Amino acid sequence: MNIKVEIRETDSNHAKVVVGGEIDAYTAPKLKEGLSQFMDQENVKLQIDLADVSYMDSTGLGVFVGLFKNLRARNSELELVGLSDRIFRLFEITGLTDIIEIKNVEGEMNGNNV
């Protein structure tokens, strides 16, 4: 099982992370490690592109919930983009679309965030 985490910082307050592969119990620690540098930053807007993620389980959802809570506590923002219908559905059935900003690749809002 593989995961790719590529960080593209645009400036000091904005960063984009591109994730590819599968996010599960085996790869979630690598994803969490890749995102850990943003957990203590104040006033950052973090965009995570999941267009190349082919699979995610509840462990992956847990990584994003933890990240969201850390960022929110530090006046920072999390935005997820490029989710496949299947992965978006995971966020939707768990109610996470109500709290995490989710957009598709074109920037349109998905789910209840309209």
C-alpha positions as CSV (number, residue, x, y, z in Angstrom):
1,M,0.0,0.0,0.0
2,N,1.3,3.4,-1.0
3,I,0.7,7.0,-0.2
4,K,2.3,10.1,-1.6
5,V,2.3,13.4,0.4
6,E,3.7,16.4,-1.5
7,I,3.7,19.8,0.2
8,R,3.6,22.9,-1.9
9,E,3.7,26.0,0.2
10,T,2.5,29.1,-1.6
11,D,3.4,31.6,1.1
12,S,3.7,31.8,4.9
13,N,-0.1,31.7,5.5
14,H,-1.2,29.4,2.7
15,A,-0.1,25.9,1.8
16,K,-1.3,23.2,-0.5
17,V,-0.7,19.5,0.1
18,V,-1.3,16.9,-2.7
19,V,-2.1,13.4,-1.5
20,G,-2.1,10.3,-3.6
21,G,-2.6,6.6,-3.1
22,E,-4.5,4.9,-0.4
23,I,-5.2,6.2,3.1
24,D,-5.7,3.4,5.6
25,A,-4.4,2.0,8.9
26,Y,-1.0,1.3,7.3
27,T,-0.5,4.6,5.5
28,A,-2.3,7.1,7.8
29,P,0.7,7.5,10.1
30,K,2.8,8.7,7.1
31,L,0.0,11.1,6.1
32,K,-0.2,12.4,9.7
33,E,3.6,12.8,9.8
34,G,3.5,14.8,6.5
35,L,0.8,17.1,7.9
36,S,2.3,17.5,11.4
37,Q,4.2,20.6,10.4
38,F,0.9,22.5,10.1
39,M,-0.6,21.4,13.5
40,D,1.1,24.1,15.5
41,Q,0.9,27.0,13.0
42,E,-1.3,29.9,13.6
43,N,-3.5,31.6,10.9
44,V,-2.7,29.2,8.1
45,K,-5.0,28.2,5.3
46,L,-4.3,24.6,4.4
47,Q,-5.7,23.1,1.2
48,I,-5.4,19.3,0.7
49,D,-5.9,17.9,-2.7
50,L,-7.3,14.4,-2.6
51,A,-7.9,13.9,-6.3
52,D,-5.3,11.1,-6.5
53,V,-6.6,9.2,-3.4
54,S,-8.1,6.0,-4.6
55,Y,-9.2,4.6,-1.2
56,M,-9.7,5.9,2.4
57,D,-11.0,4.2,5.5
58,S,-12.0,5.4,8.9
59,T,-8.3,5.8,9.9
60,G,-7.9,8.4,7.2
61,L,-11.0,10.2,8.3
62,G,-9.5,10.3,11.8
63,V,-6.4,12.0,10.5
64,F,-8.5,14.7,8.9
65,V,-10.7,15.2,12.0
66,G,-7.6,15.5,14.2
67,L,-6.0,18.0,11.8
68,F,-9.2,20.0,11.6
69,K,-9.4,20.3,15.4
70,N,-5.7,21.3,15.7
71,L,-6.0,23.9,13.0
72,R,-9.3,25.3,14.3
73,A,-7.8,25.7,17.8
74,R,-5.1,27.9,16.2
75,N,-7.3,30.1,14.1
76,S,-6.4,28.2,10.9
77,E,-8.5,26.8,8.1
78,L,-8.7,23.4,6.4
79,E,-10.1,22.9,2.9
80,L,-10.3,19.6,1.1
81,V,-10.5,19.5,-2.7
82,G,-10.7,17.0,-5.5
83,L,-12.5,14.2,-3.6
84,S,-13.9,11.4,-5.7
85,D,-17.6,10.7,-5.2
86,R,-16.7,7.6,-3.2
87,I,-14.4,9.5,-0.8
88,F,-16.8,12.5,-0.5
89,R,-19.5,10.0,0.5
90,L,-17.4,8.9,3.4
91,F,-17.2,12.5,4.7
92,E,-20.9,13.0,4.0
93,I,-22.2,9.9,5.9
94,T,-20.1,10.7,8.9
95,G,-21.4,14.3,9.0
96,L,-17.9,15.8,8.3
97,T,-19.2,17.8,5.3
98,D,-21.0,19.9,7.9
99,I,-17.8,21.0,9.6
100,I,-14.9,20.7,7.1
101,E,-14.9,22.8,4.0
102,I,-14.9,20.5,1.0
103,K,-14.7,21.6,-2.6
104,N,-14.2,19.8,-5.9
105,V,-11.3,20.5,-8.2
106,E,-13.2,23.3,-10.0
107,G,-13.8,25.0,-6.6
108,E,-17.5,24.3,-6.4
109,M,-18.8,23.4,-3.0
110,N,-19.9,19.9,-2.4
111,G,-22.6,18.6,0.0
112,N,-23.9,20.9,2.7
113,N,-21.3,23.6,2.3
114,V,-23.2,25.4,-0.4
